[in-house]
Amino acid sequence: GVEMWRSFLSYNQVNSVATDGTTFYAGTSSGFFTYNRADGAITSYSKANGMSDIGLSHVAYDKLTGYTVLAYRNSNIDLFNGTSFTNIPEIVLSSGSGNKAINGVMAHEGRAYLSTNLGLVILNLNKKEVKETIHFYDNSVDVPFFATMIDGSFLYASTEKGLYRIDVNSPSIQFQAQWEAVNTTRMYHYLAKVNGEIYAAEADSLFKIIGTNATLVEKLTYPIKQIDACSRGIWVSTARTTPTENGRGLLLNNNGEHIDSIITVSPSQILELANGEVWFGDNSRYPYISNHGLRKRTSATVFEPYFPSGPITTTSFDVSAYNGELWVAHGGKNEIWNTLKYRSNFSQYKDGTWRNYSWVDDNQDVQDFIRIIKDQNTNKVYAASYIGGLLEMASDGSWKIFNEGYLSNYIANPGIYQLSGLAVDEAGNLWMTNYGASGTELVVKTRDGQWPALRAISSNPRHTAADVIIDDYDQKWFIAPGGEGVVVYNDNGTLDQSADDRYFALRKGKGVGNLPDNTTSSIAKDKDGAIWIGTASGIGIINCPDQVIDRQCEAELRVVQADQFADYLFSNQAINAIAVDGANRKWIGTRTGVWLISADAKETIYRFTAENSPLPSNIIERINIDPVTGDVYISTDLGLVSFRSTATEGKTENEEELYIYPNPVPSGFGGMIAIRGFAENSDVRITDIAGQLVYRTKALGGQAVWNGKDYTGKKAQSGVYLVFGVNKDGSQKITGKIIVHE
């Protein structure tokens, strides 16, 4: 429905797993999923369908209550009952400074024990509340807790000051002096119990705790990430430390003998079931290497992966969206346009299926794809590598790379070709920006494959160049980050001659372009042909782009009323992204979330943040809109989400028939009904079968929405309703039917 959120997250980095024996509960760096090994069902979760946060660090299952405890990196807590989530935000909201990180979670008989940097927090799972918090102090400073374990009636807790224990039901549990010191010679991060014996692990060593002594069982060559007990002994998960080596899982019996092992990418936790099956979470920092997720050992060298379909990685730097098909560029660059060496490349999403293009060309250094577009006329996909130039992929999947001989290398590093912006003009020519070029920062590849030479822009001395757009006069505009403003370029319609080309570089201040700031970060063309320029200090609007090169037009710094105050549009805010929807409204992305503002910028329609919406983060990287469906794709530094907007791209004529969703409208439906296919901004009327007017509105671009109510606010009764659309001059009419069930 309209105003619906979706998350497009990667679920292949599993960092914590718990199980009830049938269902696995898997925490990932961006979301959470369940896998039922009895029926094979995989269900993914995110902020868009119930979670209260992102970035899980620990998952624990309690048999008594059936709750799964989800601990987030920021100390937030959710309880999951198999279908829904309950938030327990007390730790993250608690007063007091200091790092509240949760280091470990253990669930046992209706309670969850959360080891944090500020103490041990015990939750009552049935009451869904904090039962008590236990603080240890060292010279009045909180002592961090790392792990807990129950052995018989004793609760063991590993802290920065060593290993302690107390009767789990002791009325004095909150008093540090009542805890018995077991072993204070080391700082253990993990605890486990096997066949009545207690094990503790520090950075790279496993110990057996006998009385108050710690006996070394094994010193490993890799860092220990987790220890897990099973009937045969203790599984030790170790981390890989470089992209070329594997992590390991090692099983030791009570005599310290190696009786089993697995070699895999990066095991985060190993669970052995009662039937002998070995399952583990795989959590690599190098997601382009192979599939990870939840894995089951089926032979000595085969580990079947189980995780929800998704992009290969969560990072998203650009989206090309058309009629539900997505192409996602996985990055990367940082805020000051330095490369990040991300090799996840790009992904395609179509008909509910993801395909990841994560190959790396051994002969050419192509990575850090930061822009991607699909030309709907030729079905070619163009992807901009911020290290290796242009990748062009034909509809049959074959691809070519263009860099040396076509693009200019980067001034400061001759070995790389920093392609940073892409746009296709009406004639099918591909326009590109070449960041930090030693030659020309604006480049064109014609539809027939020619690469005409353009003029270097002397007023852009560092040749910085990023996002490029084409205005209604066929002029090319690109932002020049790093304080160089914005450049408008007119090739005068002659790509084979550069002598008649003209350009102008706009800067801050009257007389030189009147931008709000020289540091530019985003650019878009609206439905009226105006150019909206996002800078480090708000937005400048060019209302007469055809007159800029002749110095007859400068940016308007629009003053808008906010509460009692009038100020420039997004004054002093860094504008990371601007996108224009089918109703000419502007979607603005900043470091503090997303705004949707009216076409004239005078009204705020939506204001989305990570706190009030499924946005994974307030730091917005890019906003792209599917012109057909109206879906708004919002790329953040922590993942990609979409919002089903009320506007779609309108056409000059009506479609052949209206698309209405949902239709029939089910009983109890409380959302918005979307009606798509109108000519732009048509007058839309909804009547009952007798012709009585029930509702009237105007299409936002090519789509109208109806809340299922009449003008008095009463819900429409069951029956058939007629839809009539008439375009602006009355020459185009279209009709449809909606069936409503009460």
N, C-alpha and C positions, 0 to 999 in steps of 0.2 A: 504494500500500500504506500500512499504518499506519506511523507515525513517519517520514513522508516530508515533505520540505520543498519548497515552491514559492516562486518570486519573482514579484511582480506589479510589474514595473518599466517605466518609460517609456524607450523606445529612440529617441526622436525628436530628441534633442540630440546630434548627432555632432560630436565635437571633434577627431578625428584619423582619417585613412583611409590604408590601404596596399592595394596590389593586386599580384597575380602576373600580371595581364592577364585572368584569367577570374574569379577570386574576389576580392571586396572584403572587407577586414577593417576593421571600423568600431568605433572606441572611442567610448563615450558617457559621460555624466556618472554613469550608474549601472550600466552593464553593457557588453556587447560582443556584436556579431553579425557573421555572415558573409552575404554575398549572392553567389550564383553566377550570373553573367549568362548562362551557357550553358543551365542548366536551370531558372533562376528560384527556386532553393531559398534560403529565408531561414532561418537558424538562430540562435536567441538563446542567450546564455550569461549566467550570474550565479554567485554563490557557491553557489547550490543545485545547480548542475550542473558544478562544476569550477574556477571561478575562485577565487583565494585572497583576493581583496580587492574593494573597490569604488572607483569614482572614477578612471577612466583619464584620463591626460593626454596620452599619446603612444603611437602604434602604428607599428611599422616592420616591413617584410618583407625577409627575406634569401633571395635566389634560390638560393644554393648549397646551403643546408641545408633550405630549405622551412619554416623556423621564422618565426612572427610574434612579435615582441617586444612585450609589453604592459607599459607603465610606468604605475604608479599615482601619484596625487598625493602619497601618503605615502612614495614612494620604493621601494615593493615592486615586484617584477618577476615576470611569468609568461612562459613560452615556450609557444606554442600550435603544435601540429603538424598541425592540421586536424581533430583529434578530441578531443585531451586537452591538459591544461595541466601544466606543470612549474614549480614555484615556485623562484625564486632570491631568498631574502630577505636576502642579505648586506648590502645598502645600508641597508635599513630597520632591521636589527639591529645595524649597526656602532656601535661605541662612539664617544663624542665628541659634544659638544653642537653646536648650530648647526643651521641649516636645511639639510636634505639634499635639498631639492626637485630633481626631475629637470626640466631646462629644455628638453632636446631629445634625440631618439634617432635614430641613423642606423645602418642595418645594411648590411654589405658583406662578401661573400666569407667567410662563416662567423664573422664577428665583429659584435658590436653595440657602438656607441660611445655611451655615456650621458653627456651633459653635465649636471653637477649643480653645486649651489652649493658643494660641498666638493671638486670636482675632476672629472677625466675618468675614468670607469670603463669598462674594455674587457672585454666578455664573450666567452668562447669558447663558441660556440653548440653545437657538437657535444658538448663536454664538460659543457655546462650549468654553467659556473662562471665566477667572476671571474678573468680572466687577469692584469690589473694595474690599479692606480689611479694616475693621474698628478695630482700636486698642483702648482699654482703658488702662490707665496706673495708677499705684499706686507707687509713688516714683520711676518713670522711669522703673518699672517692668511691663510686660504685664499682664493684668488681664484676667484669663480664662473666656470664654463664655460657658454656659452649654446647653441652649435651646432657641428657638425663637418661636414666634407665631404672626399671623396677626389677628387683630381685627378691622374691618372697615378699616380706613386709617392708623391705627397705627401698627408699628412693635414693638413688645415687645421682650426684650432680657434679659435673666437671666444670671447673671455673679457671680463671686466670691464675688463681692461687692454689690450684691442685684439685684433688678428688675428695668429695665429702659425701656422707650419707646420714639419713635420719629415718625414723619410722614414718611411713607414708601418711599415717593418720595421726601423727603427733600433734597435740594441741600447741606445741611450742615451735612448730615448723618455721614460723616467721622470724625466729630469733637465731641469729648467726651462731651464737655461743652454744646453742643446743645441738648443732650439727657435729658429727664425729669426723675428724680428719682421717681419711683412708690412706692417701698417698699425696704428699705435697711437694714431691721432688720434680714433677713435670706438669706441663700444661697440655691436657688431652682435649682433642677436638671431637672425638667420636667414641661412643661406648656401645658395647653389645654383650649379650650373654649367650653362651653356648654350652648346653649340657651341664648347667650349674656352675660354669666358670665364667669369670668376667674378663673382658678384653677392653683395652683402651688404646687409642691411636693418637700419636702426635704427627707432626709434619710428614715424616717419611718412615716412621717406625711403629711397629705393632707390639704391644706389651700384654702379658697376662698378669692380672692383679691377684696375688695370693696373700691373703691377710692384708698387711699394710705394705707389702713389697711389690714392686713392679719388675717382672722378669721379661727381658727382651725376647720376643718370639721371632721377629723378622725385621731387618732393615732393608728397605726397598730403594731402588734407584730412581723411582718416580714419586711425585707428591701423592699422598693418600687423599682421596676425595670423600670416601664413605666406607664404613664397614657394616655388613649385614649378616645376621645369624641365619643358619638353616640347620636341618637335622644332621647334616654331615660335618658341619664345622662353621668356619667364618669366611665369608667372601670379602675380599679387600679390593676396592675400586681405585685404580691409579690413573692419573692424568697424563696425557701427552703434553709435551712442552714445545714441540715445533710442528709445522704442517706435514712434515714427511714421516714422522714416526707414529706408531699406534699407542693408544692407551692399553691397559691390561686389567683383567680381572683375575684374581688369584684366590683359590680355595685352600684353606689350611685346616687340618683336623686338630683335635685337642692335643696331639703330640707335636704340633707345629710342622707336620709333614705337608708338602704340596700334593694335593690329591686331585686337583682339577684346575683348569685355567681357560680363559678366553682372551683372544687378542682381537681388539676391535678399535674403532676410531677413538672414542672417548667415553668409557662407561661412567655414568654418574651414580648409579646405584644398581645392585644386582639382587634379584629376588628369586629364590629357589622354592618352588611350590612343593606341597606334600607328595605329589605324583612324580617328582624328580625333574619337572620342566624348569629350565633356567631362562629367566626373563630379565631384561635390563633396560635402563634408559641410556640413550646415547646423546651426548651433549658436546658437540665439537664447536670450537670457536671458528672453524673453517667450514662453513656449511656448503660450500660449492663442491666439496670432495666427493661425497656420496650421500645416499639416504641415511637418515638416522632414526629418530623417533623412539618409540617403544619397540624393543626387539626381542625375538624369541629364538633361542638356539635350536636349530633343527639338525645340525651335524657339527663336526669339529670346526668347520670353516664357514658354515652358512648360518646367517642370523636374519631371520625374516623381519622386515620392518612393518610396523603398524602405526599409522598416524593419519590425521585428516588431510585431505587434499588441500594444497595451498601453494603460494609462491615459495621459491626455494629459500628465501630469506625475507625478513620483515621489512628491511629498509626499502624505501620507495622514493625516488627522486623525480619521477615523471610518469604520467599515465596518458596513453592515447586510447580514448574510449569512443566506440560508435556502436549503437544498437546492442549494447550488452557485451560486446567483445572488447577485451582489455589487452593492451600491451603495457607492461610495467618495466621501467628501467630501474635497476637496483642500486645504482650509484657507483662512486660517490665523489663528493667534494665537501669541504667544510665551509664555514661562513665566509671565510676570506678567499674562497675559490682556490684552495690548495687541493691536490689530489689525495685520495684516501686508499687507493689500491684495493678496491673492492672487486672481487672476481665472480660475483654471483650473476653478473651480466643482466639478462632480462627474462621475463616470463610472459606467456600468453594465457589468457583465461577466456574460454569459449564454451558455451553449452554446458556449463557446470564443471568443466575439466581444466586443470592447469597443465601447461607444458612449460618446462624450464629449459632455457637455452643457456646452459652453464659451461659449455665447452670453452677451453682456452686454446687459442691458436699458438702452437709452440714457436712458430716462425715470426709471429708478430705480437707485440705487446698490446693486446686490446683488452682493456678492463675499464672500470669506473664509467659505466654507461649512465649518463646523467640526463639525456633527453631522448625521446622516442616518438615517432609518428608513423601512422599507417596512412598512405595515400589511398583514399577510397576509390579513386579513378583507375589506378593501376594495380591495386592490392600489394604494392611494394611496401615493405617496412624499412624505415631508416632509423638507425640507432647511432647516437653520438657518443663515442668513447672519449673521455677526457684525458686519455693518454695516447690512444692509438688511431684516432681519426674517425672516418665514416664507415659504418657497416651497412650495406644495402642487401636486403634479403628479398628474393623474388617469391611469388606465390607458391612455387614448387619447393620452397625451402632452401634452394641454393643461395649462396651468399658470396659477396665480394667485399674486400676492404680497400679503402682509398686513404692513403696518407702521403707518403713520400712522392713527390712529383705532382701532387694535386693540392696539398695543403702546405701552409708554412709551419715550420717547426717552432717550438716555444723558445722565445728569446733567451731565457735563462737556462734552458736545458734542451740542446739541439736534438736529443734523441726522442722527444715526445711531441705528439700532435694533439693539441687540446681543442677538440671540437666541443662547443658549448651551447649552441642553439640551432634549431631547425624550423623551417617554415616552407610550405609549398604554395606557389602563387597560382593565379587563375590559369596560366598557360602550362602548368605542370612542372615548372622549374623548381628545383630544390635550392633554397637559400640557407646558408650556414654561417655561423660565426666561429672564428678561429681565435681562441683566447690567447693573448700574449704573443701574437704571431710576429715572426721576424720579417714578414712581408705584409700581406693584406689581411685585415681582420674580417672582412666580409667576402664570402666566396659563393659562387653559384655553379650548380651543375644543371645544364639544360635538360629538357625532357629527352632530347636525342643523344645525351651523353657527352656533350661538350663542356669544357671548363673555361669559359671566357675570363680574361684578366680584368680585374676591377682596380680602381685607384686606391692607393694607400691613403689613410686619413691622417693627415699631418697634425690636426688639432687633437688627436688622441695619442699622445706620445708613447704611452706604455702599451698601446694596441690591445688593451683589455676589451673583451667583447663577449656578451653572453646572450640572453634570450632575444630572439629576433621575431618581429611581426611585420605584416604587410598591410599598409593602409588602403583606403578606398581610391587613392590616386596612384597606386602601384609603387609607392615609395617604401623603402625598407627602413625600419627603426630597430635599433638595438641598444640595450643598456651596456654601459662600459663601467663595470664595477671598479672599486679601488679609487673612487674619487674622480673619475673621468666623465661622469654625467651620462647623457644619452646622445646618440648619433642618429640623424635622419639622412638617408642616402637616396638620391634620385638618379637612376641610370639613363633617364631620358628616353626609355624605350628602345635603346640600342645596346644590346649586351655585347656585341662584337666591337664596339668603340667605347673606350673609356675617356677619351678627350672631352666629351660633352657631359660627363657625369658631374653632378654637384652634390655637396653635402654640407651639413652644419652640425656642430657639436654644441648641445645645450648644456648650460651650467647654472649654478645657483646665482640669483641676483638679477635685478631688472637690467634689460639691455643685452643679456647674454643667454636668455632662455627662461629665466625666472623659476627654475626648479626649486623645490623646498630644500634640497640638499644635493651635493655633488656625488654622494655615495648612493648609487641606484641599485635596485635589487629585483624589480619586477616591472612588467609592462603588458598592457592589453588594449585592444581596440573595442569600443562599444558599438551598439547597434546604430548610433547616430554618426559613427565615423570618428568620434573623439578618441584620442590616445590618452590612456590613464597610466601614469608613471609612478611606481612605488619607490620610495627612497628611504634612507635611514631616519628621516624626520617627516613622514607623512606623504601625501599624494599631490602631484601636480597634474592638471588636466589640459591637454592641448585641444581646443575646440575647432581650430582652423589649421589642420596639419598641412594643407597645400600651400600655406603662406609662410611657413616657418623658415625655409631656406632663404626666402627673400627678406627675412627679418621683419615681417609684417605681423607676426603672431608669436605670443609667448604663453607659457603655462599659466593657467588660472589657478590660484591658491584659494580653493572654495572655502568660504566661511559657513559653518553649520552651527545650528543652535543645539546645545546639549544641556538639558536642564535649564538653569538660569543663565548659563554662560554661552557665549559665542566664541568659536575658535576655528582655526584652520582644520581641514579634514584630516583626522588621525595625526594631529600635531604631535611631534616628538616621538611617534611610534615608528619602528622599523617595519616596513611593508614587504614581507617575504613573497607574497603571492597575490595576484589579482586575476579573477576570472569573471566573465560576463555571461549571464544565463539568457534563456530565450525571451525573457521579459525585460531585458536590458538592465536587470539588477546586477549589482556588483558583489561578488564574494571576495572578501578581503582576509588574507592570512597573515598573522603577525607572530610574535614570540609570546603572545598572551591569548592565543586562541583564534577563533574565526568569527567574522561578522558577515551577515547579509544585509546590505543597505539598498534602499530604493534606487530607482534609475537616476534620480536627481541628487542622490546622496543625502537627502534631508531626513530620512527616516531609517531607523534600525529595525529590521524585520526579525532577524535571529541574531543571537549572540551565544556561541557555543564555546565551552571550555572543557578541559579534562574533568573538571569538578561537576559540571551540570549535564554532561552528555557522554556518549561512548568514545569521544576522542581519546586516543591513548596518551596524548601529550598536548601541551599548549604551544609547542614550537612547531609551526607550520612550515613545511618545505615547499609545497606546490599545491595548487588547486586546478583540477581539470574537470570539464563538464561533458557528459555524453549528450549530444544535441538531440538525439532521438528519444531517449528515455527520460532525460532530465536529471539523471543521477549525477550528483556532485561528488567527485573523488578527491579526498583530502589526504595528502601525504604528510605525515609527521615524522619527526626523528625517531619515533618508536613504533611506526607501522601505518598501514593504509586502511582507511575506512571510507564508506560512501554514505551519502544522505540522499534519499529520494525526494527531490525538490518538487515544488508545485509548478515549476515552469519548464517547458521544453522549447526547442527551436521551432518557431513558426515559419510556414511557407507562404508564398503569395497566393497559393490556391489550397482549397481543402484537399485532404486525402480522399481516396475512393470511398472509404468507410471509416467510421469512428471506432477507436479502440477504447473500450471501457473496462476498468478493473477496480474492484471485483464486480463481476456480473454473471449470474445473479448475485445480489448483495445478501450474504447469509444473515440469519437472524442473530441479533446481539452484536453485529458489527458496529464498532464505534469509531472507526477511522475515517479517512477521507477517500472519496470515490474519485478516481482519476479518469478524465475523458480526454482522449488525445486524437489529433488528426485535423484540427481546425486550421483555417488560414490565420495568419498572424493577427493576434489581438481581436478576434471575432467577438461579436455580441452573442452570448450563450443564454438560452432560456430552457428551463425544465418545467414541463406541465404534467398534470395528471391526464388520464386517458380521455377525459371530457374537455380538455383544452384549458383547464384552469391553471393559471401561473402559480407555480410552487416556489421557484427560485430563479434568480437572474444574476448573471455575473459576466465578467469579461475574461477571455482566454489570456493566460500568461504565456505569451508566445503562441505555441500551438496546442497548449493544454489548459483545460479548465478543471477545477476541483469542486466537489460538492460534499458537504458534511452530512448529507442524508436528512437534513431538516428543512422545514419551510421557513418563511420570513418571520414567523412568530417564535421560532426556536423549537417548535414541536417536531418530534421525529416523524418522518414520513411513514404512512401506513403501508401495509402489504399491498402490492399491486404493480401495475406496469406504468412506467413514467416515460414520457417522450422528451427527447433532447433536440433542440433546434439551434443551429449555429449560422450566423450571417456575418460575412466579412465586412470590412470598414465601409466600402462604398455600396454595399447591398447587392453586389453582382453575383456573389457566391453563397449558396445555401447548402447545408448538410444536416441530415437527421439521424437519430439513433434511438435505441430503446434501452431502458434500465429496468430490470425486474428486482423488486425489493421484497425480501421476506422479513416479517416482523420478528 
